[in-house]
Amino acid sequence: MNEMNTPKETTTERKRRRRHDDPEFKKAAVEHGARHGGDLSGTAGALGINYWTLRDWVEAARTIVTVPATPRTAAELEAEVRRLRRELARVTEPREILKKSLGILSTP
């Protein structure tokens, strides 16, 4: 018989095997990205993984809620409140500027 490859055989030969990364590697990749300012494309390129894979790992890490081992002190809670208020101000300021500029531009 003729030993020609059938189309089905050539497609399975071309398929790459799915890569399975261990949880330690995923955690290290997420931490590496955080250390480099959240640059996922640079981190993914440096580690040889797909950008979207790394993005999924980062999203999964964000959904994991860690409970502190010890009760938090009042000072820690106050520091977190200050940090959250700064973040809220940083996020709402551009929105307020945009709302004001839209109001100015929409008047005849």
N, C-alpha and C positions, 0 to 999 in steps of 0.2 A: 504494500500500500504506500501511497504517497504521504510523507510526513509533513504536511503543510499545517501551519497553525490556523486554527479556526478563529474567527473574530472573537468568540467568547474567551478563548485561551489567551489571546494577546491583551485583552482588556484586563483580565485578572493578573497577568504578569506585570502590567503597568501600574496597577493599584499599589499604593503605598500602604504599608502596615500602619495602623493607628498607634500613635505614640501615647504611652501611659506614663505620666510623671508622678513621682511619689509626693506625698503631702509636704514633706520637708522642702523639696525643690520649689513647690508652688508657694509656700510661705516665704522662702528666701527670695523668690522672684518678686513677690508683692512688696516685701520690705525694701528690696533694691530699688524698685520703682519709686517708693515713698521717699527714700533717701536722696534720690535724684530729682526731686521736685515734681513728681508725678508724671514724668516724661515716659509714657508707656511705649511709644514707638521706638525711642532710643533704647529703652530697657529690653524690649522684645528683640530688637536687632542684636543687642549685645549678648543676649542669652540664646539666640538662635531659635526663638519660638515665634509663633504668629501673634500679631498685635491683638487680634480679637480673642485669642485664647487667654492672653495675659489680662485683657480687660474683663473677661468673665471671672478670672481668678480674683481680681481686685474687687469686683462686685460681690462675689461670694464671701470674701473676707470682711466686707463692710456689713453684711447681714448677720454675721456671727457676733452675738452679743456676749461680751465677757463680763462676768459678775466679779466685782472686786473681792479679793480674799478677805480683806479687813473692812470694817465699817469706816465710812469716810468721815473725816472730821469736819467741823464747821468751817475751818479755814479753807479746806480743799473744796467744799461746796461753794463758798463765796468766790474762790478763784475761778471756778467753772462758770458761775453766773456772770462774772466780769468778762470772761472770755466769750461766752455766748452773746452777751450784749454787744461787744465789739464786733463780732461776726454779723449779728443782725444789722447793726448800723452800716457795716460795709456792704451788705447785700441790698439793703433798702435804699441807700443813697442814690445809686444809679437809676433805680426804678422811679424815685421821686423826681429826679432830673428829667427823665424821659417823659413822665406825665406832665410836667410843667412845660416842656418844650412842645409837646403835642397840643397843649392848650393854647400856646402862643401861636403856633403855626395854623391851627384850625380856625382862628378868629379872622373874619373878613377884613 
